[in-house]
Amino acid sequence: MKSQKTPQTMKPATAAKKLGVYLEATPAQFQEGVVSRDELNALQADPPEWLRDLRRNGPHPRQVIAAKLGISIGGLARGGITDPLTTEQIDALKADSPDWLQRERATQAEVRKEALRIKEKNKAEPRRS
């Protein structure tokens, strides 16, 4: 006798993070239910209008804001950005290019450079057993 396999589900917050959207901006139906793996895959493959609009215009969650600005999430906090931002607000920040944003971008560039240096160093050294 085979047991029925239950579908894998996740909380709306997890699904929103995987979709790259701010949970509080999603429709109430999305926020109140659970999301199955199949539903998540369907949303990613063929996003409904509300999801396309959120991805295009926001408000965006911190990880998306940080990526669009080219800085870390910690850099957002140091810059005083704690609330979700719209695409328009992010573009305005880029255009204004405040000192803190320039510093954070420079810091992020150094972090990437160092990570690349370590990766290259590890590639060049033979592994020890």
N, CA, C and O atoms as a MOPAC input file, in Angstrom:
PM7 MOZYME 1SCF
protein

 N      0.82400 1    -1.17900 1     0.00000 1
 C      0.00000 1     0.00000 1     0.00000 1
 C      0.87500 1     1.25100 1     0.00000 1
 O      1.74000 1     1.40100 1     0.86200 1
 N      0.66100 1     2.12700 1    -0.93700 1
 C      1.43200 1     3.37200 1    -1.03200 1
 C      0.73500 1     4.48100 1    -0.27200 1
 O     -0.48300 1     4.63600 1    -0.34900 1
 N      1.53200 1     5.25800 1     0.47300 1
 C      0.93900 1     6.40400 1     1.15700 1
 C      0.93100 1     7.59900 1     0.20600 1
 O      1.81300 1     7.75400 1    -0.63800 1
 N     -0.08000 1     8.42500 1     0.36700 1
 C     -0.20300 1     9.61400 1    -0.47600 1
 C      0.87400 1    10.62000 1    -0.08600 1
 O      0.99900 1    10.96800 1     1.08800 1
 N      1.63400 1    11.07900 1    -1.03300 1
 C      2.67900 1    12.05800 1    -0.76100 1
 C      2.04200 1    13.44200 1    -0.65700 1
 O      1.30600 1    13.86500 1    -1.54900 1
 N      2.33500 1    14.14800 1     0.45300 1
 C      1.77700 1    15.49300 1     0.62800 1
 C      2.67300 1    16.49900 1    -0.08700 1
 O      3.89800 1    16.37100 1    -0.07100 1
 N      2.06200 1    17.49200 1    -0.70800 1
 C      2.87300 1    18.48900 1    -1.41200 1
 C      3.66900 1    19.35000 1    -0.41900 1
 O      3.20200 1    19.64900 1     0.68000 1
 N      4.85700 1    19.72900 1    -0.82600 1
 C      5.68500 1    20.60300 1    -0.00200 1
 C      5.09200 1    22.00400 1    -0.03700 1
 O      4.80700 1    22.54300 1    -1.10700 1
 N      4.91000 1    22.59100 1     1.14900 1
 C      4.35200 1    23.93800 1     1.21600 1
 C      5.29300 1    24.84800 1     1.98600 1
 O      6.19800 1    24.38700 1     2.68200 1
 N      5.06600 1    26.13900 1     1.85000 1
 C      5.89200 1    27.12500 1     2.55700 1
 C      5.00600 1    28.28100 1     2.99800 1
 O      3.91000 1    28.49400 1     2.48100 1
 N      5.51900 1    29.00700 1     3.96200 1
 C      4.81100 1    30.19800 1     4.43400 1
 C      4.86700 1    31.27200 1     3.35400 1
 O      5.77800 1    31.27800 1     2.52600 1
 N      3.90400 1    32.16900 1     3.36300 1
 C      3.91000 1    33.25700 1     2.37400 1
 C      5.20100 1    34.08700 1     2.42300 1
 O      5.67900 1    34.53700 1     1.38200 1
 N      5.76700 1    34.29300 1     3.61600 1
 C      6.99900 1    35.08300 1     3.72100 1
 C      8.14500 1    34.41600 1     2.96300 1
 O      8.93700 1    35.08800 1     2.30200 1
 N      8.22400 1    33.09500 1     3.06500 1
 C      9.27800 1    32.35000 1     2.35200 1
 C      9.05900 1    32.44600 1     0.84900 1
 O     10.00200 1    32.66500 1     0.08800 1
 N      7.81500 1    32.28100 1     0.42800 1
 C      7.50000 1    32.35400 1    -1.00500 1
 C      7.80000 1    33.74800 1    -1.54700 1
 O      8.34800 1    33.88600 1    -2.64100 1
 N      7.43800 1    34.79000 1    -0.77800 1
 C      7.70000 1    36.16400 1    -1.22100 1
 C      9.19800 1    36.39600 1    -1.37700 1
 O      9.63400 1    37.03700 1    -2.33400 1
 N      9.98400 1    35.87500 1    -0.44000 1
 C     11.43800 1    36.03600 1    -0.52500 1
 C     11.98200 1    35.34200 1    -1.76700 1
 O     12.83200 1    35.89100 1    -2.46700 1
 N     11.49400 1    34.13600 1    -2.04000 1
 C     11.94000 1    33.40200 1    -3.22800 1
 C     11.52400 1    34.11300 1    -4.52000 1
 O     12.21400 1    34.02600 1    -5.53600 1
 N     10.39600 1    34.81100 1    -4.47000 1
 C      9.91900 1    35.55100 1    -5.63900 1
 C     10.56300 1    36.93200 1    -5.75100 1
 O     10.44900 1    37.59000 1    -6.78600 1
 N     11.24500 1    37.37500 1    -4.67600 1
 C     11.91200 1    38.67700 1    -4.69500 1
 C     10.95300 1    39.84200 1    -4.56800 1
 O     11.18000 1    40.90600 1    -5.14300 1
 N      9.85500 1    39.64100 1    -3.79700 1
 C      8.88100 1    40.71200 1    -3.60800 1
 C      8.66000 1    40.97100 1    -2.12500 1
 O      8.94700 1    40.12200 1    -1.28100 1
 N      8.14800 1    42.14900 1    -1.82400 1
 C      7.85000 1    42.56700 1    -0.45800 1
 C      6.49700 1    41.98600 1    -0.06800 1
 O      5.48100 1    42.30100 1    -0.68800 1
 N      6.48100 1    41.13800 1     0.96000 1
 C      5.27600 1    40.40300 1     1.34600 1
 C      4.07400 1    41.30900 1     1.57800 1
 O      2.97800 1    41.00900 1     1.10500 1
 N      4.26100 1    42.41600 1     2.29900 1
 C      3.13800 1    43.27800 1     2.63800 1
 C      2.50000 1    43.93700 1     1.41600 1
 O      1.39100 1    44.46500 1     1.50900 1
 N      3.17900 1    43.91300 1     0.28300 1
 C      2.63100 1    44.50400 1    -0.94300 1
 C      1.90000 1    43.47400 1    -1.80100 1
 O      1.29400 1    43.82600 1    -2.81300 1
 N      1.95600 1    42.21100 1    -1.40200 1
 C      1.28300 1    41.16100 1    -2.17100 1
 C     -0.20900 1    41.15500 1    -1.84200 1
 O     -0.61500 1    41.71300 1    -0.82300 1
 N     -1.02900 1    40.53300 1    -2.68700 1
 C     -2.46900 1    40.45900 1    -2.41100 1
 C     -2.74900 1    39.68800 1    -1.10900 1
 O     -1.98100 1    38.80800 1    -0.72100 1
 N     -3.84600 1    40.03100 1    -0.45200 1
 C     -4.22500 1    39.39800 1     0.82400 1
 C     -4.32400 1    37.88300 1     0.68600 1
 O     -3.92900 1    37.15300 1     1.59500 1
 N     -4.84000 1    37.40900 1    -0.42600 1
 C     -4.98600 1    35.96900 1    -0.65100 1
 C     -3.62600 1    35.27300 1    -0.58900 1
 O     -3.52300 1    34.16400 1    -0.06400 1
 N     -2.58900 1    35.91200 1    -1.11800 1
 C     -1.23300 1    35.35600 1    -1.08400 1
 C     -0.69500 1    35.36700 1     0.34500 1
 O     -0.07900 1    34.39500 1     0.78500 1
 N     -0.92500 1    36.46400 1     1.07100 1
 C     -0.39500 1    36.62800 1     2.43200 1
 C     -1.04300 1    35.68100 1     3.43400 1
 O     -0.40200 1    35.28800 1     4.40900 1
 N     -2.28700 1    35.31200 1     3.21400 1
 C     -3.03700 1    34.54900 1     4.20200 1
 C     -2.94500 1    33.04000 1     4.02300 1
 O     -3.26000 1    32.30200 1     4.95600 1
 N     -2.53800 1    32.56900 1     2.89400 1
 C     -2.51000 1    31.12900 1     2.64900 1
 C     -1.11900 1    30.55200 1     2.76200 1
 O     -0.17600 1    31.21700 1     3.19200 1
 N     -1.01500 1    29.29500 1     2.36300 1
 C      0.29900 1    28.67400 1     2.22100 1
 C      0.53200 1    28.49100 1     0.73000 1
 O     -0.41500 1    28.45400 1    -0.05600 1
 N      1.78400 1    28.37900 1     0.35100 1
 C      2.13500 1    28.27600 1    -1.06100 1
 C      2.83200 1    26.93700 1    -1.27800 1
 O      3.82200 1    26.63000 1    -0.61300 1
 N      2.31700 1    26.15200 1    -2.20000 1
 C      2.94600 1    24.86700 1    -2.50300 1
 C      4.11700 1    25.09900 1    -3.46200 1
 O      4.21800 1    26.14400 1    -4.10500 1
 N      4.97600 1    24.12200 1    -3.53800 1
 C      6.12100 1    24.20200 1    -4.45200 1
 C      5.61700 1    24.35400 1    -5.89400 1
 O      6.18600 1    25.11400 1    -6.67800 1
 N      4.54900 1    23.62700 1    -6.23400 1
 C      3.98500 1    23.72500 1    -7.58800 1
 C      3.44100 1    25.12200 1    -7.86600 1
 O      3.62700 1    25.65800 1    -8.95800 1
 N      2.76500 1    25.71300 1    -6.87100 1
 C      2.24000 1    27.07600 1    -7.03800 1
 C      3.37700 1    28.07700 1    -7.21200 1
 O      3.28900 1    28.98300 1    -8.04100 1
 N      4.44900 1    27.91300 1    -6.42700 1
 C      5.61100 1    28.79600 1    -6.55600 1
 C      6.22400 1    28.67800 1    -7.94500 1
 O      6.54300 1    29.68300 1    -8.57900 1
 N      6.38600 1    27.44400 1    -8.41100 1
 C      6.94400 1    27.23600 1    -9.75100 1
 C      6.06200 1    27.86700 1   -10.82500 1
 O      6.56300 1    28.43200 1   -11.79700 1
 N      4.74700 1    27.76500 1   -10.64200 1
 C      3.81600 1    28.36300 1   -11.60900 1
 C      3.92200 1    29.89000 1   -11.57900 1
 O      3.89300 1    30.53300 1   -12.62800 1
 N      4.04500 1    30.46900 1   -10.38700 1
 C      4.19800 1    31.92700 1   -10.27100 1
 C      5.49100 1    32.39600 1   -10.93600 1
 O      5.52500 1    33.45600 1   -11.56000 1
 N      6.55400 1    31.59900 1   -10.79900 1
 C      7.82800 1    31.97400 1   -11.41600 1
 C      7.79000 1    31.80400 1   -12.92600 1
 O      8.34200 1    32.62600 1   -13.65700 1
 N      7.14900 1    30.75500 1   -13.39500 1
 C      7.10500 1    30.47500 1   -14.83400 1
 C      6.19300 1    31.44700 1   -15.58100 1
 O      6.53400 1    31.91900 1   -16.66600 1
 N      5.04300 1    31.74100 1   -14.99800 1
 C      4.07000 1    32.61800 1   -15.64700 1
 C      3.50000 1    33.57700 1   -14.60200 1
 O      2.38700 1    33.37700 1   -14.11400 1
 N      4.26900 1    34.62700 1   -14.25900 1
 C      3.83200 1    35.52100 1   -13.18500 1
 C      2.54400 1    36.27100 1   -13.53600 1
 O      2.39000 1    36.77500 1   -14.64900 1
 N      1.61500 1    36.33800 1   -12.56200 1
 C      0.39800 1    37.13300 1   -12.79000 1
 C      0.74700 1    38.62400 1   -12.82200 1
 O      1.86100 1    39.01900 1   -12.48000 1
 N     -0.20500 1    39.42700 1   -13.22900 1
 C      0.03700 1    40.86800 1   -13.38100 1
 C      0.51800 1    41.50500 1   -12.08100 1
 O      1.42700 1    42.33400 1   -12.11400 1
 N     -0.07100 1    41.14000 1   -10.92200 1
 C      0.33000 1    41.74700 1    -9.64400 1
 C      1.79800 1    41.46500 1    -9.33300 1
 O      2.48500 1    42.31500 1    -8.76800 1
 N      2.28000 1    40.28300 1    -9.69500 1
 C      3.67300 1    39.93600 1    -9.44000 1
 C      4.60500 1    40.68200 1   -10.39800 1
 O      5.65400 1    41.17600 1    -9.98800 1
 N      4.22400 1    40.76100 1   -11.65800 1
 C      5.03600 1    41.52000 1   -12.62800 1
 C      5.12200 1    42.98600 1   -12.21000 1
 O      6.18700 1    43.59700 1   -12.29700 1
 N      3.99000 1    43.55500 1   -11.75100 1
 C      3.95800 1    44.95100 1   -11.32000 1
 C      4.85200 1    45.17200 1   -10.09100 1
 O      5.59300 1    46.15300 1   -10.03200 1
 N      4.78100 1    44.26500 1    -9.11500 1
 C      5.62400 1    44.39900 1    -7.92300 1
 C      7.10100 1    44.31600 1    -8.28000 1
 O      7.91200 1    45.08700 1    -7.76700 1
 N      7.44500 1    43.39700 1    -9.14700 1
 C      8.85700 1    43.26400 1    -9.54900 1
 C      9.33800 1    44.48800 1   -10.31900 1
 O     10.49700 1    44.88700 1   -10.20400 1
 N      8.45300 1    45.07200 1   -11.09200 1
 C      8.82300 1    46.22600 1   -11.91200 1
 C      8.87500 1    47.51800 1   -11.08600 1
 O      9.83100 1    48.28600 1   -11.19400 1
 N      7.85100 1    47.75500 1   -10.26500 1
 C      7.71100 1    49.04800 1    -9.59800 1
 C      7.93100 1    49.04200 1    -8.09100 1
 O      8.15500 1    50.09900 1    -7.50100 1
 N      7.87200 1    47.88000 1    -7.46000 1
 C      8.02900 1    47.80400 1    -6.01200 1
 C      6.72100 1    48.02900 1    -5.31200 1
 O      5.67300 1    48.03900 1    -5.95800 1
 N      6.74500 1    48.21000 1    -4.01500 1
 C      7.92500 1    48.35300 1    -3.16400 1
 C      8.75100 1    47.06600 1    -3.12000 1
 O      8.21800 1    45.95800 1    -3.19400 1
 N     10.05700 1    47.24600 1    -3.00000 1
 C     10.99900 1    46.13500 1    -3.04000 1
 C     11.51500 1    45.81900 1    -1.64100 1
 O     11.64900 1    46.71500 1    -0.80800 1
 N     11.81000 1    44.52200 1    -1.38000 1
 C     12.42200 1    44.14200 1    -0.10100 1
 C     13.90000 1    44.53600 1    -0.08300 1
 O     14.48400 1    44.87600 1    -1.11300 1
 N     14.48500 1    44.48200 1     1.10600 1
 C     15.87600 1    44.93900 1     1.28100 1
 C     16.86300 1    44.26500 1     0.33600 1
 O     17.72100 1    44.93600 1    -0.23800 1
 N     16.75400 1    42.93400 1     0.16300 1
 C     17.74900 1    42.26500 1    -0.68300 1
 C     17.69500 1    42.75500 1    -2.12800 1
 O     18.72200 1    42.81400 1    -2.80400 1
 N     16.50800 1    43.10400 1    -2.59800 1
 C     16.37100 1    43.62100 1    -3.96600 1
 C     16.90500 1    45.05700 1    -4.04400 1
 O     17.58600 1    45.42000 1    -5.00300 1
 N     16.59200 1    45.86500 1    -3.03100 1
 C     17.09700 1    47.24700 1    -2.99500 1
 C     18.62400 1    47.23700 1    -3.00500 1
 O     19.25700 1    47.96100 1    -3.77300 1
 N     19.20500 1    46.40300 1    -2.13900 1
 C     20.67000 1    46.32400 1    -2.05600 1
 C     21.27200 1    45.92100 1    -3.40100 1
 O     22.26300 1    46.50500 1    -3.84100 1
 N     20.67900 1    44.92900 1    -4.04700 1
 C     21.19600 1    44.48100 1    -5.34700 1
 C     21.08800 1    45.58700 1    -6.39600 1
 O     22.01900 1    45.79700 1    -7.17400 1
 N     19.96200 1    46.29100 1    -6.42000 1
 C     19.78000 1    47.36400 1    -7.40500 1
 C     20.75000 1    48.52200 1    -7.17200 1
 O     21.15800 1    49.19600 1    -8.11800 1
 N     21.11900 1    48.75100 1    -5.90500 1
 C     22.06200 1    49.82600 1    -5.59000 1
 C     23.51800 1    49.36000 1    -5.65300 1
 O     24.43300 1    50.18400 1    -5.63500 1
 N     23.73700 1    48.05500 1    -5.72700 1
 C     25.09900 1    47.52600 1    -5.79000 1
 C     25.82400 1    47.56700 1    -4.45300 1
 O     27.03900 1    47.75900 1    -4.39900 1
 N     25.05700 1    47.38300 1    -3.36200 1
 C     25.64400 1    47.39500 1    -2.02600 1
 C     25.11100 1    46.20600 1    -1.23000 1
 O     24.28200 1    45.44100 1    -1.72300 1
 N     25.59400 1    46.05600 1     0.00500 1
 C     25.13100 1    44.96900 1     0.86500 1
 C     23.89000 1    45.40000 1     1.64500 1
 O     23.56200 1    46.58500 1     1.70300 1
 N     23.20600 1    44.42700 1     2.24200 1
 C     22.05500 1    44.74400 1     3.08400 1
 C     22.51900 1    45.52500 1     4.30900 1
 O     21.81700 1    46.42400 1     4.77300 1
 N     23.69300 1    45.18900 1     4.83400 1
 C     24.26600 1    45.94900 1     5.94400 1
 C     24.53700 1    47.38900 1     5.54600 1
 O     24.37000 1    48.30400 1     6.35300 1
 N     24.95300 1    47.58800 1     4.31000 1
 C     25.19000 1    48.94000 1     3.80100 1
 C     23.91600 1    49.76200 1     3.76000 1
 O     23.93600 1    50.97000 1     3.99600 1
 N     22.79200 1    49.09000 1     3.45500 1
 C     21.49800 1    49.78800 1     3.49200 1
 C     21.21700 1    50.30100 1     4.89300 1
 O     20.80300 1    51.44500 1     5.07800 1
 N     21.44600 1    49.44000 1     5.87900 1
 C     21.18900 1    49.83000 1     7.27000 1
 C     22.10100 1    50.97700 1     7.68400 1
 O     21.65900 1    51.92500 1     8.33200 1
 N     23.36900 1    50.88900 1     7.31100 1
 C     24.29500 1    51.97900 1     7.64500 1
 C     23.88200 1    53.28300 1     6.98100 1
 O     24.12700 1    54.36300 1     7.51600 1
 N     23.25100 1    53.18000 1     5.80400 1
 C     22.77500 1    54.36400 1     5.09200 1
 C     21.43100 1    54.86400 1     5.58900 1
 O     20.92400 1    55.88000 1     5.11300 1
 N     20.85500 1    54.15000 1     6.54600 1
 C     19.57900 1    54.58000 1     7.11700 1
 C     18.35900 1    54.12400 1     6.34000 1
 O     17.25600 1    54.61100 1     6.58600 1
 N     18.53600 1    53.19600 1     5.40200 1
 C     17.41000 1    52.69200 1     4.61400 1
 C     16.86700 1    51.44300 1     5.31700 1
 O     17.48600 1    50.37900 1     5.28500 1
 N     15.71500 1    51.59200 1     5.94500 1
 C     15.12100 1    50.47000 1     6.66900 1
 C     13.76100 1    50.07500 1     6.11500 1
 O     13.27700 1    48.97700 1     6.38600 1
 N     13.14300 1    50.95400 1     5.34600 1
 C     11.82700 1    50.68500 1     4.78500 1
 C     11.95700 1    50.24100 1     3.33200 1
 O     12.95500 1    50.53600 1     2.67500 1
 N     10.94800 1    49.53200 1     2.83600 1
 C     10.95200 1    49.15200 1     1.42200 1
 C     10.92500 1    50.40300 1     0.54800 1
 O     10.36300 1    51.42900 1     0.93100 1
 N     11.53500 1    50.30300 1    -0.62000 1
 C     11.56000 1    51.42200 1    -1.56400 1
 C     10.95800 1    50.98700 1    -2.89400 1
 O     11.00900 1    49.81500 1    -3.26800 1
 N     10.39200 1    51.95700 1    -3.59400 1
 C      9.89500 1    51.70000 1    -4.94500 1
 C     11.05200 1    51.83700 1    -5.92900 1
 O     12.11700 1    52.35000 1    -5.58600 1
 N     10.83300 1    51.38200 1    -7.13300 1
 C     11.85000 1    51.51600 1    -8.18200 1
 C     12.17300 1    52.99400 1    -8.40700 1
 O     13.33000 1    53.35600 1    -8.61900 1
 N     11.15700 1    53.83300 1    -8.36100 1
 C     11.34900 1    55.27200 1    -8.54700 1
 C     12.25800 1    55.84800 1    -7.45400 1
 O     13.14500 1    56.65200 1    -7.74400 1
 N     12.04000 1    55.43900 1    -6.20700 1
 C     12.87600 1    55.91400 1    -5.09900 1
 C     14.31800 1    55.41500 1    -5.23300 1
 O     15.26600 1    56.14300 1    -4.93700 1
 N     14.47000 1    54.17400 1    -5.68100 1
 C     15.81700 1    53.61800 1    -5.87800 1
 C     16.53900 1    54.38900 1    -6.97700 1
 O     17.71200 1    54.73400 1    -6.83500 1
 N     15.83600 1    54.65600 1    -8.06800 1
 C     16.43600 1    55.42900 1    -9.17100 1
 C     16.83000 1    56.83400 1    -8.71500 1
 O     17.86000 1    57.36000 1    -9.13600 1
 N     16.00300 1    57.44300 1    -7.85000 1
 C     16.31600 1    58.77500 1    -7.33400 1
 C     17.57100 1    58.72500 1    -6.45300 1
 O     18.40500 1    59.62900 1    -6.50600 1
 N     17.70000 1    57.67400 1    -5.65200 1
 C     18.90000 1    57.51300 1    -4.82000 1
 C     20.14600 1    57.37000 1    -5.69300 1
 O     21.18500 1    57.97100 1    -5.42000 1
 N     20.02000 1    56.56400 1    -6.74600 1
 C     21.15600 1    56.39600 1    -7.66900 1
 C     21.53600 1    57.72700 1    -8.29900 1
 O     22.71900 1    58.05100 1    -8.41000 1
 N     20.54900 1    58.48700 1    -8.70600 1
 C     20.80600 1    59.77200 1    -9.35400 1
 C     21.44000 1    60.76800 1    -8.39100 1
 O     22.35300 1    61.50300 1    -8.76700 1
 N     20.95200 1    60.79400 1    -7.13300 1
 C     21.50900 1    61.70400 1    -6.12500 1
 C     22.90200 1    61.27400 1    -5.69400 1
 O     23.75100 1    62.10800 1    -5.38100 1
 N     23.12700 1    59.97200 1    -5.68200 1
 C     24.40900 1    59.38500 1    -5.27300 1
 C     24.98100 1    60.03200 1    -4.00400 1
 O     26.03600 1    60.66500 1    -4.04500 1
 N     24.27500 1    59.86600 1    -2.88000 1
 C     24.77300 1    60.45600 1    -1.62300 1
 C     26.10800 1    59.83700 1    -1.20700 1
 O     26.47800 1    58.76000 1    -1.67400 1
 N     26.81900 1    60.53000 1    -0.33000 1
 C     28.13600 1    60.06400 1     0.11400 1
 C     28.10000 1    58.64800 1     0.66200 1
 O     28.97600 1    57.84200 1     0.34900 1
 N     27.09100 1    58.33100 1     1.48300 1
 C     27.04100 1    56.99900 1     2.08200 1
 C     26.91300 1    55.92000 1     1.00800 1
 O     27.48300 1    54.83800 1     1.14500 1
 N     26.16600 1    56.21100 1    -0.06300 1
 C     26.00000 1    55.23600 1    -1.14600 1
 C     27.31300 1    55.04000 1    -1.89200 1
 O     27.66200 1    53.91200 1    -2.24100 1
 N     28.03700 1    56.11000 1    -2.13900 1
 C     29.34000 1    56.00200 1    -2.79700 1
 C     30.31100 1    55.17200 1    -1.95600 1
 O     31.04200 1    54.33200 1    -2.48200 1
 N     30.30700 1    55.42300 1    -0.62100 1
 C     31.18000 1    54.65200 1     0.28400 1
 C     30.81500 1    53.16700 1     0.27900 1
 O     31.68500 1    52.29900 1     0.21500 1
 N     29.51900 1    52.89700 1     0.34900 1
 C     29.07100 1    51.50000 1     0.38300 1
 C     29.37600 1    50.78300 1    -0.92900 1
 O     29.73100 1    49.60500 1    -0.92400 1
 N     29.24200 1    51.47900 1    -2.03700 1
 C     29.58400 1    50.86200 1    -3.33000 1
 C     31.07900 1    50.56100 1    -3.41100 1
 O     31.48600 1    49.52300 1    -3.93400 1
 N     31.89000 1    51.48000 1    -2.88700 1
 C     33.34400 1    51.25000 1    -2.86600 1
 C     33.67800 1    50.07300 1    -1.96300 1
 O     34.51900 1    49.24200 1    -2.30500 1
 N     33.02700 1    50.00100 1    -0.82000 1
 C     33.24500 1    48.87900 1     0.10100 1
 C     32.85600 1    47.57100 1    -0.56800 1
 O     33.59200 1    46.58700 1    -0.48600 1
 N     31.70400 1    47.55400 1    -1.22800 1
 C     31.23600 1    46.34300 1    -1.90100 1
 C     32.20100 1    45.93500 1    -3.01700 1
 O     32.44400 1    44.74600 1    -3.22000 1
 N     32.74200 1    46.90100 1    -3.72900 1
 C     33.71700 1    46.59500 1    -4.78700 1
 C     34.97200 1    45.96000 1    -4.19200 1
 O     35.53100 1    45.02600 1    -4.76800 1
 N     35.41300 1    46.46600 1    -3.04100 1
 C     36.58400 1    45.88300 1    -2.36100 1
 C     36.30100 1    44.46500 1    -1.90200 1
 O     37.15800 1    43.58900 1    -2.02100 1
 N     35.11400 1    44.23500 1    -1.38200 1
 C     34.73400 1    42.88900 1    -0.92100 1
 C     34.75300 1    41.91600 1    -2.09700 1
 O     35.26700 1    40.80300 1    -1.97900 1
 N     34.19700 1    42.33200 1    -3.22100 1
 C     34.18500 1    41.46500 1    -4.41100 1
 C     35.60000 1    41.20200 1    -4.91100 1
 O     35.93500 1    40.08300 1    -5.30100 1
 N     36.42900 1    42.24700 1    -4.89400 1
 C     37.81300 1    42.11200 1    -5.34200 1
 C     38.56800 1    41.11800 1    -4.45900 1
 O     39.31000 1    40.27100 1    -4.95800 1
 N     38.37300 1    41.23100 1    -3.14800 1
 C     39.03500 1    40.33100 1    -2.20400 1
 C     38.53600 1    38.89500 1    -2.36800 1
 O     39.32900 1    37.95500 1    -2.31200 1
 N     37.24700 1    38.72000 1    -2.56700 1
 C     36.69200 1    37.38300 1    -2.77000 1
 C     37.27300 1    36.75100 1    -4.03400 1
 O     37.58000 1    35.55900 1    -4.04800 1
 N     37.42400 1    37.53900 1    -5.08400 1
 C     38.01500 1    37.04600 1    -6.32700 1
 C     39.48100 1    36.68200 1    -6.12100 1
 O     39.94700 1    35.66500 1    -6.63600 1
 N     40.21500 1    37.51200 1    -5.36600 1
 C     41.62600 1    37.23100 1    -5.08500 1
 C     41.76600 1    35.91000 1    -4.33000 1
 O     42.63900 1    35.10300 1    -4.65000 1
 N     40.92900 1    35.69000 1    -3.34900 1
 C     40.98900 1    34.45100 1    -2.56700 1
 C     40.63800 1    33.24900 1    -3.43500 1
 O     41.27100 1    32.19800 1    -3.33900 1
 N     39.63500 1    33.40900 1    -4.27600 1
 C     39.23400 1    32.32500 1    -5.17700 1
 C     40.38300 1    31.95000 1    -6.11700 1
 O     40.67800 1    30.77200 1    -6.31600 1
 N     41.02300 1    32.96800 1    -6.68800 1
 C     42.15500 1    32.72400 1    -7.59000 1
 C     43.32600 1    32.07600 1    -6.84000 1
 O     43.98200 1    31.17700 1    -7.36500 1
 N     43.58000 1    32.53100 1    -5.63100 1
 C     44.65400 1    31.97300 1    -4.81500 1
 C     44.39500 1    30.49700 1    -4.50900 1
 O     45.29700 1    29.66400 1    -4.59000 1
 N     43.15300 1    30.19200 1    -4.15700 1
 C     42.79200 1    28.79600 1    -3.86000 1
 C     42.86400 1    27.91200 1    -5.09300 1
 O     43.17600 1    26.72600 1    -4.99300 1
 N     42.58000 1    28.47700 1    -6.23800 1
 C     42.65200 1    27.73500 1    -7.49900 1
 C     44.09800 1    27.40700 1    -7.84100 1
 O     44.40100 1    26.31900 1    -8.33100 1
 N     44.99200 1    28.36400 1    -7.57700 1
 C     46.40100 1    28.20300 1    -7.93400 1
 C     47.13500 1    27.22900 1    -7.01300 1
 O     48.05800 1    26.53900 1    -7.44600 1
 N     46.73200 1    27.17500 1    -5.76000 1
 C     47.41000 1    26.27800 1    -4.79800 1
 C     46.89400 1    24.85800 1    -4.95400 1
 O     45.68700 1    24.62500 1    -5.02700 1
 N     47.84300 1    23.89400 1    -5.00500 1
 C     47.37900 1    22.50200 1    -5.05400 1
 C     46.75000 1    22.11000 1    -3.70600 1
 O     47.17400 1    22.56900 1    -2.64500 1
 N     45.75100 1    21.26600 1    -3.78200 1
 C     45.06800 1    20.85100 1    -2.54600 1
 C     45.96000 1    19.88900 1    -1.77000 1
 O     46.64200 1    19.03100 1    -2.33000 1
 N     45.91900 1    20.07800 1    -0.44300 1
 C     46.65400 1    19.17900 1     0.44000 1
 C     45.69100 1    18.15500 1     1.00700 1
 O     44.57200 1    18.48200 1     1.40000 1
 N     46.14100 1    16.91200 1     1.04300 1
 C     45.27800 1    15.85200 1     1.59700 1
 C     45.66300 1    15.50600 1     2.98900 1
 O     45.04400 1    14.63800 1     3.60300 1

